[in-house]
Amino acid sequence: MKKLALFTLPLLMVGLMACTTATKAPKVEKKNFVPEVPKLTSDIMTPEVLWSFGRMSEAEVSPDGKSVVYAVTYFNIPENKSYRDLYSVSTDGGTPVQLTDTPEKEFNPQWRPDGKKIGYLSSKSGSVQLWEMNPDGSGQHQVSHIDGGIIGFKYAPTQDRILYVQNVKLDKSVHDLFPDLPKANARLETDLMYVHWDQWHDYTYQHVFVTDYNENNVVAGTDIMKGERFDTPMKPFGGIEQINFSPDGKKIAYTCKKKVGRAYALSTNSDIYLYDIANGETINYTKGMMGYDINPVFSPDGKKLAWESMEHDGYESDKNRLFIADLATGDKMDYSKNFDQNANGLVWSADSKKIYFISDFHATDEMYALDVAADSITRITDGVHNYQSVMPAGDKLIGQRVSMSHPADLYSVNPADGKETQITAINKKYLDQLTFGKVEKRWVKTVDNKKELVWVIYPPHFDPNKKYPTLLYCEGGPQSTVSQFWSYRWNFQMMAANDYIIVAPNRRGLPGFGTKWNEEISGDYGGLAMDDYMSAIKDVAKEPYVDNNRLGAVGASFGGYSVYYLAGHNNGYFKAFIAHDGIFNFEAMYTTTEEMWFVNWDLGGSYWDFKNPVAMKSYAKFSPHKYVQNWDAPILVIHGGHDYRIPYTQGEAAFNAARLRGIPAEFLYFPEESHWVLQAQDGILWQRVFFNWLDKYLK
């Protein structure tokens, strides 16, 4: 149920609120008026304020290490529409410069290798094409003229070529099969994977093309995957990070899972492929490596290739290893074999001697460095935060950082001592007017005498002499750390602002606490993870400021499953529940979800495999629908119509079961949303219904 993150959603601009403290670049045609941030009437955050924040993404450091280009998205709430523009700032800090100001959404910013231009994608011409501008935002002009538009691009380091991604139609729709029925509204499916996460397959595949670079006229190039019914980047979350040129511009490394239909649904085995531009030959560089192999990056000296690798086929939450290959000998080595953590977002140092990456440890995401020659890993940063990226910039590192109390900004980090300096302040004018609650780290003893890290978030203006309603937050994933993330839906400060104490445990089955802890969820959904939830809430509930008569449990995805399961084992402990996009009935889930490797690994297999003890235990003991007779507290069920990972019928079934039993219940259904809530007005509605429900039963 996870993999989110691992991608950046295109978000954008609020008409009634301001963006940043950036100055405007010269010669930028102004298209959008963005007023200043208003003076707020309260220092307590509201959903409207939360949805007015600027959202940073896609930062990239210039070749000389002196500047960073990045995107900021704002939502216009009345229009229910988002806008995105590009900005730059010095890596030493200072006043940001707004580079674009258009109705279109500029994205995929890339510095040209010579540093004289910034390339980006825009739909200003009617289709998405490559555009370029000077580093100050002037001289914006269209570069590519490719029929059908493009999705992403990269410059070759030698600047004589570019690669781009384009959708190629290779499958036939019913209109292709029956052209005399143009108004027929139907699909004819013959295999699995006709839906994925939030969309139906559109008969196209993402392919990589390579073409000559000309700053005035880039034209269609060569499809390096011609005729292949596979996607690069891999849908739906893969981005341009899954493809890279070699330093000499002669090869392209790309990520692909070359399987279709049923085979695709049952396997996580993606590979790294190397394409030789001169002779058109492709080799599978990771053949025989059976898990996820993704995101290849060449060392600047061209001698090595690094990538992220999981070992086991079918296990999407396996340890993410750091592999490096010697391109001359072909030798491959796991440089994280003695490092019991994940390695994400690999980037080489300019001298090819180090690899910087992000890893989660004890519920924070930090910068790390691998010394390749010494085969040793060093932690660089240490704080109550999450770094989402790391980029070398001369003698410093630049990273995008968030926490439970701060949305994304850029920071400069000294790799020698980890000292951090904030270099952007996108939402300062809002944050200066708001009071956030204290975030406290707490270690709790589990039923099997281990220690569980629990975050406790207190209301703003917390008074220890008062008694507060308290919420147990159940994390999704199932293997996604309750780290220092900043969310625009499950936002802990937003919950605390409504005068709730939040208890957010890193229960069994989460990374950042060693491989064994992470794996103790698969095949045991209703076991130790549920005990860990109860250990956390019962420990915090001992405090005099927690009202034990006003406890609730909330969560999404696996967290929604957790709420359904806890509701059936409640015995009056919780007085209200909220479940978003949760699994309610394991048997129905198994044959209606899309990525079969997920349910095979996590539930143990199919419900008809009676000789499989792990599967039989899951279906017999852990499916929440078997315990509806024990439900005794009001429940709000939320689901999206375009959620194909956990279909909306799971939420519908849970709501119907509650009402048939006479349990107070509401069903908040978003026909156009998916596993997430991405539109501004839907997001604000979500927050209002969420807190109206809790206030009704816990206040």
C-alpha positions as CSV (number, residue, x, y, z in Angstrom):
1,M,0.0,0.0,0.0
2,K,3.0,2.3,0.1
3,K,5.4,3.8,-2.4
4,L,4.6,7.3,-2.0
5,A,6.7,8.8,-1.6
6,L,8.6,8.5,-3.2
7,F,7.1,10.7,-5.9
8,T,6.3,14.4,-6.1
9,L,2.8,15.4,-7.1
10,P,2.2,18.4,-9.3
11,L,0.6,21.0,-7.0
12,L,0.3,24.8,-7.2
13,M,-0.8,28.5,-6.2
14,V,-3.4,30.2,-4.0
15,G,-5.1,33.2,-5.5
16,L,-6.0,34.8,-2.2
17,M,-2.7,34.3,-0.5
18,A,0.9,35.1,-1.2
19,C,3.6,32.9,-2.4
20,T,7.1,33.7,-1.1
21,T,9.3,36.6,-0.3
22,A,11.0,36.2,-3.7
23,T,11.8,39.1,-5.9
24,K,10.7,39.0,-9.5
25,A,13.3,38.3,-12.2
26,P,13.6,40.7,-15.1
27,K,11.7,40.3,-18.4
28,V,9.2,37.8,-17.0
29,E,5.7,38.3,-18.5
30,K,3.3,38.5,-15.5
31,K,0.3,36.3,-15.8
32,N,-0.9,35.7,-12.2
33,F,-1.6,38.2,-9.5
34,V,-0.8,36.9,-6.0
35,P,-1.7,39.2,-3.2
36,E,0.3,39.4,0.0
37,V,-0.3,37.0,2.8
38,P,-3.2,38.4,4.9
39,K,-3.0,39.0,8.6
40,L,-4.6,36.0,10.3
41,T,-7.3,36.5,12.9
42,S,-5.9,33.6,15.0
43,D,-2.6,31.9,15.6
44,I,-4.3,28.5,15.4
45,M,-3.9,26.8,12.0
46,T,-7.1,26.1,9.9
47,P,-7.6,23.9,6.9
48,E,-7.8,27.0,4.7
49,V,-4.4,28.2,5.9
50,L,-2.9,24.7,5.5
51,W,-4.0,24.6,1.9
52,S,-2.6,28.1,1.3
53,F,1.0,27.1,1.9
54,G,3.5,27.0,-0.9
55,R,4.7,23.5,-1.7
56,M,8.3,23.1,-2.8
57,S,9.6,20.4,-5.2
58,E,12.1,19.5,-7.9
59,A,15.2,21.4,-6.5
60,E,18.4,21.1,-8.6
61,V,21.8,22.7,-8.0
62,S,23.6,24.5,-10.8
63,P,26.7,23.0,-12.3
64,D,28.9,25.6,-10.5
65,G,27.2,24.8,-7.2
66,K,26.2,28.4,-6.6
67,S,22.4,28.4,-7.3
68,V,19.4,26.1,-6.8
69,V,16.4,26.1,-9.1
70,Y,13.2,24.8,-7.6
71,A,9.4,24.7,-8.1
72,V,6.7,26.1,-5.8
73,T,3.1,25.0,-6.1
74,Y,0.1,27.0,-4.8
75,F,-3.6,26.3,-4.7
76,N,-6.2,28.9,-5.7
77,I,-8.9,27.6,-3.3
78,P,-11.9,29.4,-4.9
79,E,-10.9,28.1,-8.4
80,N,-10.0,24.7,-7.0
81,K,-7.0,24.9,-9.2
82,S,-3.2,24.7,-8.7
83,Y,-0.4,26.7,-10.2
84,R,3.3,26.1,-10.3
85,D,6.2,28.4,-11.0
86,L,10.0,28.2,-10.9
87,Y,12.4,30.0,-8.5
88,S,16.1,30.2,-7.8
89,V,18.2,31.0,-4.8
90,S,21.9,31.2,-4.0
91,T,23.2,28.2,-2.2
92,D,24.5,30.7,0.4
93,G,21.0,31.9,0.9
94,G,19.6,35.3,0.2
95,T,16.5,36.6,-1.6
96,P,14.9,34.1,-4.0
97,V,14.2,35.1,-7.6
98,Q,10.9,34.1,-9.2
99,L,11.8,32.9,-12.7
100,T,8.4,32.1,-14.2
101,D,5.0,33.6,-13.7
102,T,2.5,31.9,-16.1
103,P,-0.9,30.2,-16.1
104,E,0.9,27.0,-17.1
105,K,2.6,24.7,-14.7
106,E,6.3,24.7,-15.3
107,F,8.1,21.5,-14.1
108,N,11.1,19.2,-14.5
109,P,13.6,22.1,-14.2
110,Q,17.2,21.1,-15.3
111,W,20.3,23.1,-15.5
112,R,22.0,22.8,-18.9
113,P,25.5,21.3,-18.4
114,D,27.2,24.5,-19.2
115,G,25.1,26.4,-16.6
116,K,24.1,29.1,-19.1
117,K,20.4,28.0,-19.4
118,I,17.7,26.3,-17.3
119,G,15.6,23.8,-19.2
120,Y,12.1,23.1,-18.1
121,L,8.8,21.7,-19.4
122,S,5.8,23.8,-20.2
123,S,2.5,23.4,-22.0
124,K,2.4,27.1,-23.1
125,S,2.5,26.1,-26.8
126,G,-0.5,23.8,-26.5
127,S,1.5,20.6,-25.7
128,V,4.2,19.9,-23.1
129,Q,7.5,20.8,-24.7
130,L,11.1,21.6,-23.6
131,W,11.7,25.3,-23.0
132,E,14.8,27.1,-21.9
133,M,15.5,30.4,-20.1
134,N,18.5,32.3,-18.8
135,P,19.4,31.8,-15.1
136,D,17.7,35.1,-14.3
137,G,14.4,34.0,-15.9
138,S,14.8,36.1,-19.0
139,G,14.9,34.8,-22.6
140,Q,12.2,32.1,-22.2
141,H,11.8,30.3,-25.5
142,Q,10.5,26.9,-26.8
143,V,13.2,24.4,-27.7
144,S,11.5,21.2,-28.7
145,H,8.8,20.7,-31.3
146,I,7.8,17.0,-30.8
147,D,4.4,15.8,-31.9
148,G,2.3,14.7,-29.0
149,G,4.5,16.5,-26.4
150,I,6.9,15.0,-23.9
151,I,6.7,13.9,-20.2
152,G,10.3,14.4,-18.9
153,F,13.8,15.1,-20.2
154,K,17.5,15.2,-19.4
155,Y,20.6,16.8,-21.0
156,A,23.5,14.6,-21.9
157,P,26.6,15.8,-19.8
158,T,28.3,16.4,-23.2
159,Q,25.3,18.7,-24.1
160,D,25.1,17.3,-27.7
161,R,22.0,15.2,-27.0
162,I,19.0,15.0,-24.8
163,L,16.7,12.2,-23.8
164,Y,13.0,12.6,-23.4
165,V,10.1,10.5,-22.3
166,Q,6.9,10.2,-24.4
167,N,3.8,8.1,-24.3
168,V,3.6,5.6,-27.2
169,K,0.3,3.8,-28.0
170,L,0.9,0.1,-28.5
171,D,-2.4,-1.5,-27.3
172,K,-5.8,-1.4,-29.0
173,S,-9.0,0.0,-27.5
174,V,-12.5,-1.2,-28.3
175,H,-12.6,1.6,-30.9
176,D,-9.5,0.3,-32.6
177,L,-11.0,-3.2,-32.6
178,F,-14.5,-2.1,-33.6
179,P,-14.1,1.2,-35.6
180,D,-17.8,1.1,-36.6
181,L,-18.8,1.6,-33.0
182,P,-17.3,5.0,-32.2
183,K,-19.7,5.8,-29.4
184,A,-19.3,2.5,-27.6
185,N,-18.2,3.2,-24.0
186,A,-16.5,0.0,-22.9
187,R,-13.2,-1.7,-22.2
188,L,-12.3,-5.3,-23.2
189,E,-9.6,-6.7,-20.9
190,T,-7.7,-9.9,-21.4
191,D,-5.1,-9.8,-18.6
192,L,-4.2,-8.2,-15.2
193,M,-2.9,-4.6,-14.6
194,Y,-5.6,-2.9,-16.5
195,V,-5.8,-0.5,-13.5
196,H,-2.9,0.7,-11.4
197,W,-3.2,2.8,-8.2
198,D,-5.4,5.6,-9.4
199,Q,-5.9,5.2,-13.2
200,W,-7.0,2.8,-15.9
201,H,-4.4,1.8,-18.4
202,D,-4.6,4.1,-21.4
203,Y,-3.2,1.7,-24.0
204,T,0.1,3.7,-24.0
205,Y,3.6,3.0,-22.6
206,Q,6.2,5.5,-21.5
207,H,9.3,5.2,-23.7
208,V,12.7,6.8,-23.7
209,F,13.8,8.7,-26.8
210,V,17.2,10.1,-27.6
211,T,17.8,13.0,-30.0
212,D,20.4,15.6,-30.9
213,Y,20.3,18.8,-28.9
214,N,19.8,22.1,-30.6
215,E,18.8,25.1,-28.4
216,N,16.5,26.4,-31.1
217,N,14.9,23.2,-32.5
218,V,14.9,19.8,-30.8
219,V,13.0,17.4,-33.0
220,A,11.7,13.8,-32.6
221,G,14.4,11.2,-31.8
222,T,15.0,7.5,-31.7
223,D,12.8,5.3,-29.5
224,I,15.3,3.2,-27.6
225,M,12.4,0.8,-26.5
226,K,10.7,0.6,-29.9
227,G,7.8,-1.9,-29.9
228,E,8.2,-2.8,-26.2
229,R,5.0,-2.9,-24.1
230,F,6.9,-1.7,-21.0
231,D,7.2,1.6,-19.1
232,T,10.2,3.7,-18.4
233,P,10.0,5.5,-16.0
234,M,7.9,2.8,-14.3
235,K,4.3,3.9,-13.7
236,P,2.7,5.4,-11.8
237,F,5.3,6.9,-9.5
238,G,8.6,6.7,-11.3
239,G,10.2,9.9,-12.5
240,I,13.1,11.1,-14.5
241,E,15.4,10.0,-11.7
242,Q,15.0,6.4,-13.2
243,I,17.0,7.4,-16.3
244,N,20.5,8.8,-16.7
245,F,23.2,9.4,-19.3
246,S,26.7,8.2,-18.9
247,P,29.3,11.0,-18.4
248,D,30.5,10.6,-22.0
249,G,27.0,10.8,-23.3
250,K,27.4,7.5,-25.1
251,K,25.1,5.3,-23.0
252,I,21.7,5.6,-21.3
253,A,20.9,3.6,-18.1
254,Y,17.2,3.2,-17.4
255,T,14.9,1.4,-15.0
256,C,12.3,-0.9,-16.3
257,K,10.2,-3.9,-15.3
258,K,9.9,-5.8,-18.6
259,K,6.8,-7.8,-17.7
260,V,3.1,-7.4,-18.7
261,G,-0.3,-8.5,-17.3
262,R,-0.3,-11.3,-14.8
263,A,3.5,-11.6,-14.7
264,Y,3.7,-7.8,-13.9
265,A,1.1,-8.1,-11.2
266,L,2.9,-10.9,-9.4
267,S,6.5,-9.6,-9.5
268,T,8.5,-6.6,-8.3
269,N,11.5,-7.6,-10.4
270,S,12.6,-4.4,-12.2
271,D,16.1,-4.1,-13.7
272,I,18.7,-1.6,-14.8
273,Y,19.2,-1.6,-18.6
274,L,22.1,-0.1,-20.5
275,Y,21.5,1.3,-24.0
276,D,24.4,2.0,-26.3
277,I,23.5,5.0,-28.5
278,A,26.0,4.2,-31.2
279,N,24.9,0.6,-32.0
280,G,21.4,0.6,-30.5
281,E,22.1,-2.5,-28.3
282,T,20.5,-2.9,-24.9
283,I,21.7,-5.2,-22.1
284,N,20.1,-6.1,-18.8
285,Y,22.8,-5.0,-16.4
286,T,21.1,-6.5,-13.3
287,K,19.9,-9.8,-14.8
288,G,19.5,-12.3,-12.0
289,M,18.9,-9.7,-9.3
290,M,15.3,-10.4,-8.5
291,G,13.9,-7.4,-6.6
292,Y,13.4,-3.7,-7.3
293,D,16.6,-2.4,-9.0
294,I,16.0,1.3,-9.7
295,N,17.5,4.8,-10.2
296,P,20.9,4.2,-11.8
297,V,23.6,6.9,-11.4
298,F,27.0,7.0,-13.1
299,S,30.0,8.2,-11.2
300,P,31.3,11.5,-12.8
301,D,34.5,9.7,-13.8
302,G,32.5,7.1,-15.8
303,K,34.0,4.1,-14.0
304,K,31.1,3.0,-11.8
305,L,27.4,2.7,-11.7
306,A,25.4,2.9,-8.5
307,W,21.7,2.1,-8.0
308,E,19.1,1.2,-5.3
309,S,18.3,-2.5,-5.0
310,M,15.9,-4.8,-3.2
311,E,16.8,-8.5,-2.9
312,H,13.5,-10.4,-2.9
313,D,11.0,-10.6,-5.8
314,G,7.4,-9.8,-4.6
315,Y,8.5,-7.7,-1.5
316,E,8.0,-4.0,-2.1
317,S,9.2,-3.0,1.4
318,D,12.4,-5.0,1.4
319,K,15.6,-3.3,2.5
320,N,16.7,-0.8,-0.1
321,R,20.4,-1.6,-0.6
322,L,23.2,0.5,-2.1
323,F,24.8,-1.4,-5.0
324,I,27.8,-0.2,-7.0
325,A,29.2,-1.9,-10.2
326,D,32.6,-1.5,-11.7
327,L,31.8,-0.8,-15.3
328,A,35.1,-2.2,-16.5
329,T,35.0,-5.6,-14.8
330,G,31.2,-5.9,-14.3
331,D,31.7,-6.7,-10.6
332,K,28.7,-5.7,-8.4
333,M,28.8,-5.1,-4.7
334,D,26.4,-4.3,-1.9
335,Y,27.9,-1.5,0.0
336,S,25.2,-1.5,2.6
337,K,25.5,-5.1,3.7
338,N,26.5,-4.0,7.2
339,F,24.1,-1.1,7.3
340,D,20.7,-2.2,8.6
341,Q,18.9,0.8,7.0
342,N,17.5,1.8,3.7
343,A,19.5,3.9,1.2
344,N,17.5,6.3,-1.0
345,G,18.3,9.2,-3.5
346,L,21.9,8.3,-4.4
347,V,24.1,11.1,-5.7
348,W,27.9,11.0,-6.4
349,S,30.4,13.5,-5.2
350,A,32.1,15.4,-7.9
351,D,35.4,13.5,-7.4
352,S,33.6,10.1,-7.6
353,K,34.9,9.1,-4.2
354,K,31.6,9.4,-2.2
355,I,27.9,8.7,-2.5
356,Y,25.5,10.8,-0.6
357,F,22.1,9.4,0.2
358,I,19.0,9.7,2.5
359,S,18.2,7.0,5.1
360,D,15.6,6.7,7.9
361,F,16.8,6.0,11.4
362,H,14.6,6.1,14.5
363,A,11.8,8.0,12.7
364,T,13.9,10.8,11.1
365,D,15.4,10.9,7.6
366,E,19.0,12.0,7.5
367,M,21.9,12.6,5.1
368,Y,24.5,9.9,5.0
369,A,27.8,9.5,3.0
370,L,29.4,6.4,1.7
371,D,33.2,6.5,1.3
372,V,33.5,4.1,-1.6
373,A,37.2,3.2,-1.2
374,A,36.9,2.7,2.5
375,D,33.5,0.9,2.2
376,S,32.3,2.9,5.2
377,I,29.1,4.9,5.8
378,T,28.9,8.1,7.9
379,R,25.9,9.9,9.2
380,I,26.0,13.6,8.4
381,T,22.8,15.2,9.9
382,D,21.1,14.6,13.2
383,G,17.9,16.3,14.2
384,V,14.1,16.2,14.5
385,H,13.4,16.5,10.8
386,N,13.2,14.6,7.5
387,Y,15.6,15.4,4.7
388,Q,13.9,14.5,1.4
389,S,17.0,15.0,-0.9
390,V,20.7,15.7,-0.9
391,M,22.7,17.5,-3.6
392,P,26.4,18.4,-3.6
393,A,27.1,22.1,-4.2
394,G,30.8,22.8,-4.0
395,D,31.9,22.4,-0.4
396,K,28.4,22.1,0.9
397,L,25.3,19.9,0.5
398,I,21.8,21.2,-0.3
399,G,18.7,19.3,0.8
400,Q,15.0,19.8,1.0
401,R,13.9,19.4,4.6
402,V,10.5,19.1,6.4
403,S,9.3,18.3,9.9
404,M,6.0,17.8,11.7
405,S,6.2,21.5,12.4
406,H,7.6,22.9,9.2
407,P,6.7,22.4,5.5
408,A,9.5,22.0,2.9
409,D,12.4,24.4,2.6
410,L,15.9,24.2,1.4
411,Y,18.9,23.9,3.7
412,S,22.6,24.1,3.3
413,V,24.6,21.5,5.2
414,N,28.3,21.3,6.0
415,P,29.2,17.7,5.3
416,A,32.1,17.8,7.8
417,D,30.0,18.6,10.9
418,G,26.3,18.5,9.8
419,K,25.7,22.1,10.6
420,E,22.6,23.4,8.8
421,T,21.6,26.8,7.4
422,Q,18.1,27.5,6.1
423,I,18.3,29.1,2.7
424,T,14.6,29.5,1.7
425,A,11.6,30.5,3.8
426,I,8.6,29.9,1.5
427,N,5.9,30.1,4.1
428,K,7.5,32.4,6.6
429,K,4.8,35.0,6.5
430,Y,2.3,32.3,7.5
431,L,4.5,30.5,10.0
432,D,5.3,33.7,11.8
433,Q,1.6,34.1,12.6
434,L,1.0,30.6,13.8
435,T,1.6,28.7,17.0
436,F,2.3,25.0,16.7
437,G,2.2,22.4,19.4
438,K,5.2,20.7,21.0
439,V,6.4,17.5,19.4
440,E,7.8,15.0,21.9
441,K,9.7,11.8,21.4
442,R,8.7,9.0,23.7
443,W,10.0,5.4,24.0
444,V,7.3,2.9,25.1
445,K,7.7,-0.7,26.3
446,T,6.0,-3.3,24.0
447,V,4.2,-6.5,25.1
448,D,7.3,-8.5,24.1
449,N,9.7,-6.2,26.1
450,K,11.0,-4.2,23.2
451,K,11.1,-0.4,22.8
452,E,8.8,1.5,20.4
453,L,9.4,5.1,19.4
454,V,6.2,7.2,19.8
455,W,5.7,10.8,18.8
456,V,3.3,12.8,21.0
457,I,2.1,16.1,19.5
458,Y,0.4,18.5,21.9
459,P,-2.1,21.2,21.2
460,P,-0.9,24.8,20.8
461,H,-1.1,26.6,24.1
462,F,-1.1,23.3,25.9
463,D,-2.2,23.4,29.5
464,P,-1.1,20.4,31.6
465,N,-3.8,21.1,34.1
466,K,-6.5,20.5,31.5
467,K,-7.7,17.1,30.2
468,Y,-7.6,16.6,26.5
469,P,-9.3,14.2,24.0
470,T,-6.5,12.1,22.5
471,L,-6.2,10.4,19.1
472,L,-4.2,7.3,18.3
473,Y,-2.8,7.8,14.8
474,C,-2.4,4.5,12.8
475,E,0.2,4.7,10.0
476,G,-0.3,3.3,6.5
477,G,2.1,1.6,4.2
478,P,2.0,-0.8,6.0
479,Q,5.8,-0.2,6.0
480,S,6.1,3.6,6.1
481,T,7.9,5.2,9.0
482,V,6.0,7.6,11.3
483,S,8.9,10.0,10.7
484,Q,9.0,13.8,10.8
485,F,6.9,14.1,7.6
486,W,4.8,17.1,6.8
487,S,1.4,16.1,5.2
488,Y,-1.4,18.2,3.8
489,R,-4.0,15.7,4.9
490,W,-2.6,13.7,7.9
491,N,-1.0,16.8,9.3
492,F,-0.3,16.4,13.0
493,Q,-0.2,20.1,13.7
494,M,-3.6,20.5,12.1
495,M,-5.0,17.8,14.4
496,A,-3.4,19.3,17.4
497,A,-4.7,22.8,16.4
498,N,-8.2,21.4,17.0
499,D,-7.2,20.8,20.7
500,Y,-6.3,17.1,20.4
501,I,-3.3,15.3,21.7
502,I,-1.9,13.0,19.0
503,V,-0.2,9.7,19.8
504,A,1.7,8.5,16.7
505,P,3.6,5.2,17.3
506,N,6.2,3.6,15.1
507,R,4.6,0.2,15.6
508,R,5.9,-3.1,14.3
509,G,6.4,-3.3,10.5
510,L,8.1,0.1,10.0
511,P,11.6,0.8,8.6
512,G,14.2,2.8,10.4
513,F,14.4,0.3,13.3
514,G,16.2,-2.5,11.7
515,T,15.2,-5.2,9.2
516,K,13.7,-7.5,11.7
517,W,11.3,-4.9,13.2
518,N,10.3,-3.9,9.6
519,E,9.5,-7.5,8.6
520,E,7.3,-8.3,11.7
521,I,4.1,-7.1,9.9
522,S,4.0,-9.4,6.9
523,G,1.5,-12.2,7.5
524,D,0.8,-10.9,10.9
525,Y,-1.4,-7.8,10.4
526,G,-3.5,-8.3,13.5
527,G,-0.6,-9.4,15.7
528,L,2.2,-7.4,17.3
529,A,1.4,-4.3,15.3
530,M,-2.0,-4.0,17.0
531,D,-0.4,-4.7,20.4
532,D,2.1,-1.9,19.7
533,Y,-0.7,0.5,19.0
534,M,-2.3,-0.3,22.3
535,S,1.0,-0.2,24.2
536,A,1.5,3.4,22.9
537,I,-2.0,4.8,23.6
538,K,-2.2,3.1,27.0
539,D,1.2,4.5,28.0
540,V,0.4,8.1,27.1
541,A,-3.1,7.7,28.5
542,K,-1.5,7.4,32.0
543,E,-0.7,11.1,31.9
544,P,-3.1,13.3,33.9
545,Y,-3.8,15.6,31.0
546,V,-5.3,12.8,28.8
547,D,-9.0,12.2,29.1
548,N,-9.4,8.4,29.1
549,N,-13.1,8.8,28.3
550,R,-12.4,10.7,25.1
551,L,-10.0,8.5,23.1
552,G,-10.2,8.0,19.3
553,A,-8.3,6.1,16.6
554,V,-7.7,7.4,13.1
555,G,-5.7,6.2,10.1
556,A,-5.5,5.6,6.3
557,S,-4.5,2.7,4.1
558,F,-3.0,0.1,6.5
559,G,-4.0,2.7,9.1
560,G,-7.6,2.4,7.9
561,Y,-7.3,-1.4,8.2
562,S,-6.0,-0.9,11.7
563,V,-9.0,1.2,12.7
564,Y,-11.4,-1.4,11.4
565,Y,-9.5,-4.1,13.2
566,L,-9.3,-2.2,16.5
567,A,-13.0,-1.4,16.2
568,G,-13.6,-5.1,16.4
569,H,-11.4,-5.5,19.5
570,N,-12.4,-2.3,21.3
571,N,-14.4,-3.2,24.4
572,G,-15.4,0.4,24.8
573,Y,-11.8,1.8,24.9
574,F,-12.1,4.1,21.9
575,K,-15.2,6.4,21.6
576,A,-14.8,7.2,17.9
577,F,-13.0,5.9,14.8
578,I,-12.1,7.3,11.4
579,A,-10.9,4.9,8.7
580,H,-9.7,6.3,5.3
581,D,-9.0,3.9,2.3
582,G,-8.7,0.9,4.6
583,I,-8.9,-2.9,4.0
584,F,-12.1,-4.3,5.4
585,N,-12.5,-7.7,3.8
586,F,-9.3,-9.6,3.0
587,E,-11.0,-12.0,0.6
588,A,-12.6,-9.2,-1.5
589,M,-9.3,-7.2,-1.4
590,Y,-7.3,-10.1,-2.8
591,T,-9.2,-10.4,-6.0
592,T,-10.0,-6.7,-6.5
593,T,-6.6,-5.0,-5.9
594,E,-4.0,-4.6,-8.7
595,E,-0.5,-5.3,-7.6
596,M,-0.8,-9.0,-6.6
597,W,2.7,-9.2,-5.2
598,F,1.5,-6.9,-2.4
599,V,-1.3,-9.1,-1.1
600,N,0.7,-12.3,-1.8
601,W,3.6,-11.1,0.4
602,D,1.6,-9.3,3.1
603,L,-1.4,-11.7,3.5
604,G,0.7,-14.8,2.7
605,G,-1.1,-15.7,-0.5
606,S,-4.6,-16.4,-1.9
607,Y,-7.7,-17.3,0.2
608,W,-8.1,-20.5,-1.8
609,D,-4.6,-21.9,-0.9
610,F,-5.8,-24.0,2.0
611,K,-2.4,-25.6,2.4
612,N,-0.7,-22.3,3.1
613,P,-0.8,-21.8,6.9
614,V,0.3,-18.1,6.7
615,A,-2.5,-17.2,4.3
616,M,-5.1,-19.2,6.1
617,K,-4.2,-17.5,9.4
618,S,-4.5,-14.0,7.7
619,Y,-8.0,-14.7,6.2
620,A,-9.4,-16.5,9.2
621,K,-8.0,-14.4,12.0
622,F,-7.0,-10.9,10.8
623,S,-9.7,-9.8,8.4
624,P,-11.7,-7.0,10.1
625,H,-15.0,-7.9,8.6
626,K,-15.1,-11.0,10.8
627,Y,-15.3,-8.9,13.9
628,V,-18.1,-6.4,13.0
629,Q,-20.3,-8.0,15.6
630,N,-18.0,-6.5,18.2
631,W,-18.2,-2.9,16.9
632,D,-19.4,-0.6,19.6
633,A,-18.3,3.0,18.7
634,P,-19.2,5.5,16.0
635,I,-17.1,5.3,12.8
636,L,-16.5,7.7,9.9
637,V,-15.5,5.9,6.7
638,I,-13.7,7.8,3.9
639,H,-12.8,6.5,0.4
640,G,-11.9,7.7,-3.0
641,G,-13.6,6.4,-6.2
642,H,-10.3,6.2,-8.1
643,D,-8.6,4.2,-5.5
644,Y,-7.7,0.9,-7.2
645,R,-5.1,-0.3,-4.7
646,I,-7.9,-0.6,-2.0
647,P,-11.1,-0.3,-4.0
648,Y,-13.9,2.0,-2.6
649,T,-16.1,-1.0,-2.1
650,Q,-14.0,-1.8,0.9
651,G,-15.1,1.4,2.5
652,E,-18.7,1.0,1.3
653,A,-18.9,-2.5,2.9
654,A,-17.5,-1.2,6.2
655,F,-20.0,1.7,6.3
656,N,-22.9,-0.6,5.4
657,A,-21.9,-3.1,8.0
658,A,-21.8,-0.4,10.7
659,R,-25.3,0.9,9.8
660,L,-26.8,-2.6,9.6
661,R,-25.5,-3.1,13.1
662,G,-27.0,0.2,14.3
663,I,-23.6,1.8,14.8
664,P,-23.5,5.6,14.2
665,A,-21.6,6.0,10.9
666,E,-20.9,8.4,8.0
667,F,-19.4,7.6,4.6
668,L,-17.5,10.4,3.0
669,Y,-17.0,9.4,-0.6
670,F,-14.9,11.4,-3.2
671,P,-15.8,10.1,-6.7
672,E,-12.8,11.8,-8.3
673,E,-10.1,11.3,-5.7
674,S,-7.8,8.2,-5.4
675,H,-5.8,6.8,-2.5
676,W,-5.1,10.4,-1.6
677,V,-7.1,13.7,-1.6
678,L,-5.4,16.1,-4.0
679,Q,-7.8,18.8,-4.8
680,A,-8.0,21.9,-2.6
681,Q,-11.7,22.0,-1.9
682,D,-11.9,18.3,-1.4
683,G,-9.0,18.5,1.0
684,I,-10.6,21.3,3.0
685,L,-13.9,19.3,3.1
686,W,-12.0,16.3,4.3
687,Q,-10.6,18.3,7.2
688,R,-14.0,19.8,8.1
689,V,-15.8,16.5,8.1
690,F,-12.9,14.8,10.0
691,F,-13.0,17.3,12.8
692,N,-16.8,17.6,12.9
693,W,-17.0,13.9,13.5
694,L,-14.3,13.8,16.2
695,D,-15.8,16.9,17.9
696,K,-19.2,15.3,17.9
697,Y,-18.1,12.2,19.8
698,L,-15.0,13.3,21.7
699,K,-15.9,16.8,22.8
